[in-house]
Amino acid sequence: MSLRRLVLWRHGETDYNAAGRMQGHLDSSLTEVGWNQARFAVPALAKFGPDLVIASDLRRATDTATVFTEAMGVPLRIDKRLRETHLGEWQGRTGAEVDAGWPGERDRWRVDATWAPPGGESRVEVAERAGEVVNDLLSETERQETVLLAAHGGLITALTAGLLGLPVEVWPQLGGIRNCHWVELGRRDGAWRLAAYNAGMYG
């Protein structure tokens, strides 16, 4: 079977999410709410029938993925290329702290996918490294038909835009992904197509 579907699943709520702090590559932990979000999402994600789960090596994504793989008996791989955007000097800071230290730069970051926070990486760079994971899946001898990638909000929006071939100037028009929500992409005639964006279970 060839790869025909990707489900990009954001991790559950973390202590940094709850405190309004920017995480990037910092290894924050799921809150009890985050663990429950992951458990609640399992039945819906199971309907996709993933053959494989690949998770970022950051604990919040790996823990979220493990909730699914242990419940469903699906193989799990860890790949650091699925890490969140490196936010450089902004990591660990609140939005207000970033705005005070770098006036206007967070607004610039929101509207320009080629711009990176000081010491960090741009969304274009994130999409390129995450895209390598997808390319590897497409070239594997034993191909998986449906793969679930457990990752991070910024990475998921960047990878979605990259796989769809959207012009870079419109990437910022994609909205954010809520905790434990997902994007579904289907592949047909050699191209990726968007089936669902920021989908999830509420309760």
C-alpha positions in Angstrom: 0.0 0.0 0.0 1.2 3.5 -0.7 0.8 6.4 1.6 -2.5 8.0 0.9 -3.5 9.8 4.1 -1.8 11.9 6.8 -3.4 12.9 10.0 -1.4 15.7 11.8 -2.4 15.7 15.5 -1.5 18.4 17.9 -0.5 17.5 21.5 -2.8 18.0 24.5 -2.7 21.1 26.8 0.6 21.6 28.6 1.6 23.6 31.7 3.1 26.2 29.3 -0.1 26.4 27.3 -2.1 27.0 30.5 0.3 29.7 31.6 0.4 31.4 28.2 4.1 30.8 27.7 5.8 30.1 24.4 7.3 26.6 24.2 9.2 26.0 21.1 11.8 23.4 21.8 11.4 23.6 25.6 10.2 20.2 27.0 6.9 21.1 28.8 4.6 18.6 30.3 0.9 17.7 29.7 -1.5 18.9 32.3 -4.3 16.6 33.5 -6.6 18.4 31.0 -4.0 17.5 28.3 -4.0 13.9 29.2 -7.8 13.8 29.2 -7.9 15.5 25.8 -5.6 12.8 24.3 -7.8 10.0 25.8 -11.0 11.7 24.5 -9.5 11.9 21.0 -8.6 8.3 20.7 -11.9 6.9 19.4 -12.2 9.5 16.7 -8.6 9.1 15.5 -9.0 5.3 15.6 -11.6 5.7 12.8 -8.7 6.7 10.4 -7.1 3.3 11.0 -3.5 4.5 11.1 -0.9 1.9 10.4 1.9 3.9 12.1 2.3 6.8 14.5 5.3 9.1 14.3 5.8 11.6 17.2 8.0 14.5 17.9 10.6 13.7 20.5 9.4 16.5 22.8 7.6 14.9 25.7 4.2 16.7 25.2 3.9 15.1 21.7 5.4 11.7 22.6 3.1 11.4 25.7 0.0 12.4 23.6 1.0 9.8 20.9 1.5 7.1 23.5 -2.0 7.5 24.8 -3.2 6.5 21.3 -0.6 3.8 20.5 -1.1 2.0 23.8 -4.9 2.0 23.5 -4.8 0.9 19.8 -1.7 -1.3 19.6 -0.3 0.8 16.7 3.5 1.1 16.2 5.2 4.3 17.4 8.3 6.0 16.0 10.0 9.0 17.4 11.4 11.7 15.1 13.0 14.9 16.3 12.3 16.5 12.9 8.7 16.9 14.1 9.7 19.3 16.9 7.9 22.6 17.2 9.3 25.7 15.7 12.4 26.8 17.5 11.5 30.2 19.0 15.0 31.3 19.9 15.1 34.0 22.6 11.3 34.0 22.9 11.1 30.5 24.3 9.7 30.4 27.8 8.3 33.9 27.6 4.8 35.1 27.7 3.4 37.1 24.7 3.5 40.2 26.9 7.2 39.7 27.7 8.0 39.2 24.0 6.1 42.3 23.1 8.0 44.3 25.7 11.4 43.0 24.7 10.8 43.0 20.9 8.1 45.6 20.1 6.2 44.8 17.0 8.2 41.7 16.1 5.5 39.2 17.2 3.1 40.9 14.7 5.8 40.6 12.0 6.3 36.9 12.8 2.5 36.3 12.4 2.4 37.7 8.9 5.7 36.6 7.4 6.4 32.9 7.2 10.0 33.6 6.1 10.8 35.6 9.2 12.3 33.9 12.3 12.4 35.0 16.0 15.9 36.0 17.1 17.9 32.8 17.4 15.0 30.7 16.1 13.6 29.4 12.8 11.0 30.5 10.3 7.9 28.5 9.4 9.4 27.8 6.0 12.3 26.1 7.6 10.0 24.1 9.9 8.0 22.9 6.9 11.2 21.8 5.1 12.4 19.7 8.0 9.0 18.2 8.7 8.5 17.6 5.0 11.6 15.3 5.0 9.6 13.0 7.3 6.8 12.7 4.8 9.2 12.2 1.9 10.9 9.4 3.8 7.5 7.8 4.2 6.8 8.1 0.5 10.1 6.4 -0.3 9.9 3.5 2.2 9.7 0.0 0.7 7.0 -1.1 3.2 4.7 1.9 2.8 2.0 2.7 5.2 -1.4 3.7 3.9 -2.4 6.1 6.7 0.1 7.7 9.1 -0.6 9.8 12.2 2.0 12.4 13.0 1.8 13.6 16.6 3.4 17.0 16.7 2.8 20.7 17.5 0.6 23.5 16.3 3.2 25.7 14.6 4.7 22.7 12.8 1.3 21.4 11.7 0.3 24.6 10.1 3.6 25.0 8.4 3.7 21.4 7.1 0.1 21.7 5.9 0.9 24.8 3.9 4.1 23.3 2.5 2.5 20.0 1.5 -0.4 21.8 -0.2 2.0 23.9 -2.1 0.5 27.2 -1.0 2.3 30.4 -1.9 4.4 31.4 1.1 2.7 34.8 1.3 -0.6 33.2 2.2 0.7 30.8 4.8 -0.3 33.1 7.7 -3.9 32.9 6.6 -4.1 29.4 8.0 -5.5 29.5 11.6 -4.0 27.9 14.6 -4.6 24.3 15.7 -6.3 23.7 19.1 -4.8 21.3 21.6 -5.5 17.7 20.5 -7.1 18.8 17.2 -5.9 17.6 13.9 -5.5 18.1 10.1 -6.4 15.4 7.6 -4.6 15.4 4.2 -5.3 12.9 1.4 -2.9 12.2 -1.5 -4.3 11.7 -5.0 -2.5 11.9 -8.4 0.7 12.7 -6.6 -0.6 15.8 -4.8 -1.8 16.4 -1.3 -5.4 17.7 -0.7 -6.9 19.1 2.4 -9.8 17.0 3.8 -10.1 18.6 7.3 -8.4 21.4 9.2 -8.5 22.0 13.0 -10.9 19.1 13.5 -11.5 17.6 16.9 -13.7 16.3 19.6 -15.3 18.5 22.2 -16.5 17.4 25.6 
